[in-house]
Amino acid sequence: MSTLRSRGPGRPRRLPVAEQRALVLRAARALFAEQGVQGATIEHVARRAGLTRQSVYEQFGDKAALFREAVADVEEQAYRTIAARASGDADLDLRSWAHRNYATMFDFVAAHPDALPVLQEAERTGIPALTRLRSRLAEVYTAASRERWAAHGVEPGRADTALVTLYFAMTEALVDLHRTGDPADRDALIDLLTEFTVGGVLRLYNQAPDVLARLR
């Protein structure tokens, strides 16, 4: 009867391919965020992942391919997390919905501190992952916000696209402000975004309706 062979002393167990990929991607995301695509090396990634350089090359080919995979991984994770929150809870009123979605973006960056730097590095190197993410999320946000604006008698029309673009630009700037240097108060920033955007559009609609009308 055959028996299982035991490994020799000190011989490491070979991890399943999926587990190796996950370790490499996690290490690569952190290093690309810290050092950029130029500064990070396959050697650095392998060391942080606890694998050999050969394992990384077998999984991803080269550093350029690994960077593309890491960027795609971040983009999909961000889209799934943020889009799911934006399209849910149909019973929330406009301010509560906006507040929760701003909080979601702050929470995502706090939970995944390498995400935004990796996406920003991708943009700098010619991979429009952040631009694409904004565009994909804009579709979700536009559809979800339109119903809530209607409850206030606001029909923004094509202004929706411009408004969502502004939302993302302001949120990314304030998330960066919170993430780097001396962080500002998270809840205060979220309240600021909520009141500035929701209150601002309602004020436009009531006091300068021609501005929105020209964008329809």
N, C-alpha and C positions, 0 to 999 in steps of 0.2 A: 504494500500500500504506500502510495506516494505521500510525502510530508512537505509542508511549507518550508522553504529555505529561510533560515534566519539571516539577517544582515550581518555583515562583518562588523567588528568593533569600530565605532566611530564613523561608520558609513551612514550618511544622512538618508532619511526616507525621501523618495521623490514625490513631490506634491502633485495632486491632480492638475491638469492643464488649466481648468477654470480657476482654481485657487491661485495658481501662479500668476495668471493674467490679472486677477483682482489685486494681488500684492504689488505687482509691477505698476498698474495704473494708479493705485493709491500713492505709491512712492513717487511716481512721475509727476502727478498733479502737484504734490507738495513741493518738489524741487523746481518745476517750471514756474510755480508761483513765487518761490523764493529767489531764484537765480535767473529766470528767463530761459528761453530756449537756447541761447548761445552759451550761457554759463553752465547749465546742467549737462552732464555726460551720462552715457550708458553705464559707466563704472559707478558713478554716484547713485544712479537709480538702482542698480543691482545690489549695491551695498546696503542701501536703505530698505530694500525689499527683502533682504536676507537670502538672495539667490545669486547665481553665477551670471557673469556677463553673457555666457553662451545661452543661458535660459532666456534672457531678455531678447537676444538676437533671434532665437528660435521662435519666440512668440510674436515679435513685432518687426523684425527685419532690420530697421535702423532707427536712428533718433528722430528723423523727420516723420516716419510712419508712426512712431510711438507718440509724438506730440499731437499728430492729427487724431489719433485714437483717444488720447487724454482729453483733448478739446471736445470731441464728439460726446464723450462720456459725461463731461461737465454740462454741456448744453442740454442733453436729454434729461439729466437729473434735475436741472433747474426748471426746464419746461414742465416736466411731470409734476413737480412739487408746487410751483407757482400757479400753473394753469388749473390744477385740481381745486385749489382754494378759490381762485377767481370765479370759477363757473358754479360753485356750490352755494348752499344756503340762500335759496331764492327769497326767503322771507325777511332777510336783512334789509333795513332801509339804506338809503344812499350813503349817509355818513358812516354808519356802522360797517357797511360793506367796504367802503374806501379805507377806513381805519384798519380793518382786519387785513386787507390786501397789502397795505403799506407795511404792517407788522410782519406779514408773511415774508416779504422781501428781506427785512432786517433779520428775521429769525433764520432764514435760509443762509444768509451770508455768515451769521454767527456760527451756525452749525457746520458750515463748509467754508472755512476761511480762505481756502485756496481757489474757490470757484471764480470769483470776480477777477482776481489777478490773472488767472489762466485765460479767461475770455478776453481780457484786455490785451494780454500778450499775443493772443491769436490775431486780434485786429491789427496790432502793430506789425505782425509778420505776414499780413495779407490774407488771413483766413477770416472771413466775415461772420464768425460764429455769434458774436454779441449782437451784431446787426440783424442776423437771421433770427436770433432768439427774441429780440424786441418785436420783430415783425410777426412772428408766430403768436407771441403773447398778446400783441395788439388786437389780433382777430378775436381772441377769447374775451379780452377786456371790453372791446367795443360792443360785442353782442350782449355781454352781461350788464354793462353800464346803461345801455340804451333804454332798457325797461325801467331802470331805477330813475333815470332822468325824466322819463315820461310821467312818473308819479308827481313830479314838480312842475309839470307843464312845459318842460324843456325838450325841444326836438333839435338836437345839435346837427343832424345831417352829417355832411362830410367833415364837419368840425371835429367829430369823434376822433378821427385819425390824428389830427393835429394835437388834440387834447391828450390822447394816450401817449404820443411822442413826448410831450412836455412832462407828463407824469413820470415816465421812465427816466428822462434826463435828470429831473430834480431828485428822484429817489436814489439813482446811482450816485449822484454827487454827495447827497447827505449820508448815504451808507458808507461811502469812502471817508467822509469826515468823521463818522462814528468809529470806523474801523482802524484808522491810522492816527498817530499822534495822541493828543489828549482828547479822548472820546467825549462827545457831547452826550447829553441825556437822551437815551433812546426814545423813551415815551414822549418827551417834549418834541423831538424831531418828527415822530409819527403824528402827533397832534398838529404840528405846524403844517405838514404836508396835507393832512385831511382838511383843515380849515382853509388853507390857501387855495387848494384846488376846488373843493366843493363850494365853499363860500365865494370864491372868485368867479366861478362860472355862473352861479345863481345871481351874483351882483351884475355880471355882464348881461345876463338875460333880462334882468329887470331894469337896468339903468342905461345899458348901451346895446340894445338888441341888434343893431345894425352890424356890429362886429361879427357876431355868430352868423347872421343872415348872409353876409358876404362870403362866408365859407361853405354855405350849403350848395 
